[in-house]
Structures are given as C-alpha cells and as structure tokens.
Amino acid sequence: MTEFRGFSRRQFLKGLSAAPLLPACPERAVASRGAFLTSFHELAASERKRVKIRDVQVMVMQGASRNYTLIKIT
C-alpha cells in the first residue's frame, strides 16, 4: 500500500469516515451526535412532515454486463 506523508490509504479513509462524528464546536454539539448530524437535524426540522411519498416506481434494465435499477419516487 502506498504511503503518503505518513498515512496509508486505509488510515486516510478511516479518518474520513470518523470526520462526520466529530463535533465542529463543542459548546453547540450534542453529546450523542456529531457535527454532521447536528447540522442535518437543524436543516431537516423545517421540512419534517411536509413530504409525503405517494408512489414508488421501479424499472430494471438489463445491460450487456450488468443490470440497472431505476427508481422514481413521487
């Protein structure tokens, strides 16, 4: 595995996966949520109960080497 400035690719990806769980500013973050989840919940609060899923349509297309699944939610 290639080393880049003392970090392997695996260590770099582990660090990226933990980043959303770290609080951005400790006085604003909730103990059980990270910075990403805190800001997501703040943004989602105004949209809560405003969206209804009325229909889900699925279509599967068969390609030469794989299948493609298309999903439409209205």
C-alpha positions as CSV (number, residue, x, y, z in Angstrom):
1,M,0.0,0.0,0.0
2,T,1.3,3.4,-0.9
3,E,2.4,5.7,2.0
4,F,1.6,9.4,1.6
5,R,3.0,11.7,4.3
6,G,2.9,9.0,6.9
7,F,-0.7,8.0,6.2
8,S,-1.6,4.8,4.3
9,R,-4.7,4.9,2.2
10,R,-6.5,2.8,4.8
11,Q,-5.7,5.2,7.6
12,F,-6.8,8.2,5.4
13,L,-10.2,6.5,4.7
14,K,-10.7,5.7,8.4
15,G,-10.1,9.3,9.2
16,L,-12.6,10.4,6.7
17,S,-15.2,8.0,8.0
18,A,-14.8,9.4,11.5
19,A,-15.0,13.1,10.5
20,P,-18.8,13.4,10.4
21,L,-18.9,12.2,14.0
22,L,-16.6,14.8,15.5
23,P,-18.2,17.9,16.9
24,A,-17.5,21.1,15.0
25,C,-17.7,23.3,18.0
26,P,-18.0,21.6,21.4
27,E,-20.4,24.0,23.0
28,R,-23.0,23.6,20.3
29,A,-22.7,19.9,19.6
30,V,-24.9,17.4,21.4
31,A,-23.0,14.6,23.2
32,S,-24.5,11.8,21.2
33,R,-24.4,13.5,17.7
34,G,-21.6,14.7,15.6
35,A,-21.3,18.0,13.7
36,F,-22.7,16.5,10.6
37,L,-25.8,15.0,12.3
38,T,-26.4,18.2,14.3
39,S,-26.5,20.4,11.2
40,F,-28.5,17.8,9.3
41,H,-31.2,17.8,12.0
42,E,-31.3,21.6,12.1
43,L,-31.9,21.7,8.4
44,A,-34.4,18.9,8.3
45,A,-36.5,20.3,11.2
46,S,-38.3,22.7,8.9
47,E,-39.1,20.0,6.3
48,R,-40.3,17.4,8.7
49,K,-43.9,16.2,7.9
50,R,-44.0,18.2,4.7
51,V,-43.1,15.5,2.3
52,K,-45.3,12.5,1.5
53,I,-44.3,9.6,-0.7
54,R,-47.2,9.0,-3.0
55,D,-45.8,6.5,-5.4
56,V,-42.7,4.4,-6.0
57,Q,-41.9,3.1,-9.5
58,V,-39.1,0.7,-10.2
59,M,-37.7,-0.3,-13.6
60,V,-35.0,-2.8,-14.2
61,M,-33.0,-2.6,-17.4
62,Q,-30.7,-5.4,-18.4
63,G,-27.4,-4.3,-19.9
64,A,-24.6,-6.3,-21.5
65,S,-22.7,-6.9,-18.4
66,R,-24.9,-5.7,-15.5
67,N,-28.5,-4.8,-14.6
68,Y,-29.5,-1.2,-14.0
69,T,-32.3,-0.4,-11.4
70,L,-34.1,2.9,-11.9
71,I,-36.3,4.1,-9.0
72,K,-38.7,7.1,-9.2
73,I,-40.3,8.4,-6.0
74,T,-43.1,10.9,-6.3
